């Protein structure tokens, strides 16, 4: 929930989103080179889920539409790659986390 609030705050400013989206893209593209796990040392494969939530929140903000038009294709390809890589070896905890996200956010 804290991360969602932070992303909403970032996305509420179009100027901020324009600066953050290239960084988010770079992190998403570079993440497989280093790890597919969270950076807190838990070794949970949740990065793609976190990136999905961040992009979903950013896309919902009208102020971000111009910045999204620029970066959307690359962000979506990077996200698809992350999802594919993370589902290769999806532990039960991630499956449970994903089900909770689906229920909480009314996702299919």
C-alpha positions in Angstrom: 0.0 0.0 0.0 2.9 2.4 0.7 4.4 1.7 -2.7 1.0 2.3 -4.3 0.7 5.7 -2.5 4.2 6.7 -3.6 3.5 5.8 -7.3 0.2 7.7 -7.2 2.1 10.7 -5.8 4.7 10.4 -8.5 2.1 10.0 -11.2 0.0 13.0 -10.0 2.6 15.3 -11.6 3.1 15.0 -15.4 6.5 16.6 -15.0 7.6 14.1 -12.4 6.3 11.2 -14.4 8.3 12.4 -17.4 11.5 12.1 -15.3 10.6 8.9 -13.6 9.4 6.8 -16.5 12.8 6.6 -18.2 14.3 5.5 -14.9 11.6 2.9 -14.4 12.2 1.6 -17.9 15.9 1.3 -17.4 15.4 -0.6 -14.1 12.9 -2.9 -15.7 15.2 -3.6 -18.6 18.3 -4.1 -16.5 16.7 -6.1 -13.6 17.2 -9.6 -15.2 21.0 -8.9 -15.5 21.2 -8.7 -11.7 18.4 -10.6 -10.1 14.7 -11.4 -10.4 14.2 -11.1 -6.7 13.2 -8.2 -4.5 16.0 -5.9 -3.3 15.2 -6.4 0.3 17.0 -9.8 0.5 13.9 -11.9 0.6 14.7 -13.6 -2.7 11.0 -13.4 -3.7 10.2 -13.2 -7.4 7.9 -10.2 -7.1 9.6 -7.6 -9.3 7.2 -8.1 -12.3 4.3 -7.8 -9.9 5.6 -4.6 -8.4 6.3 -3.2 -11.9 2.8 -4.2 -13.0 1.3 -2.3 -10.1 3.4 0.7 -10.7 2.5 0.9 -14.4 -1.2 0.3 -13.6 -1.2 3.2 -11.2 0.7 5.5 -13.5 -1.6 4.7 -16.4 -4.6 5.7 -14.3 -3.4 9.3 -13.9 -4.5 11.7 -16.6 -1.4 13.9 -16.0 0.8 11.1 -17.2 -0.7 10.5 -20.6 1.8 12.5 -22.5 4.8 10.8 -20.9 3.1 7.4 -21.3 2.7 7.9 -25.0 6.4 8.3 -25.3 7.5 5.3 -23.1 4.5 2.9 -23.2 5.8 0.6 -26.0 9.1 0.0 -24.3 7.6 -0.2 -20.8 5.1 -2.8 -21.9 7.7 -4.9 -23.7 10.0 -4.8 -20.6 7.0 -5.7 -18.4 6.1 -8.6 -20.6 9.6 -9.9 -20.3 9.6 -9.5 -16.5 6.3 -11.3 -16.2 7.6 -14.1 -18.5 10.8 -14.5 -16.5 9.2 -14.4 -13.1 6.6 -17.0 -14.1 9.3 -19.4 -15.1 9.9 -20.3 -11.5 7.0 -18.9 -9.6 7.1 -20.0 -5.9 3.8 -20.5 -4.0 4.3 -17.3 -2.1 4.3 -15.3 -5.3 1.2 -17.1 -6.6 -0.6 -16.2 -3.3 0.6 -12.6 -3.5 -0.7 -12.4 -7.1 -4.1 -13.8 -6.1 -4.3 -11.2 -3.4 -3.4 -8.4 -5.8 -6.1 -9.7 -8.2 -8.7 -9.7 -5.5 -7.7 -6.3 -4.1 -7.6 -4.5 -7.4 -10.4 -6.5 -9.2 -8.0 -7.8 -11.8 -8.8 -10.8 -14.1 
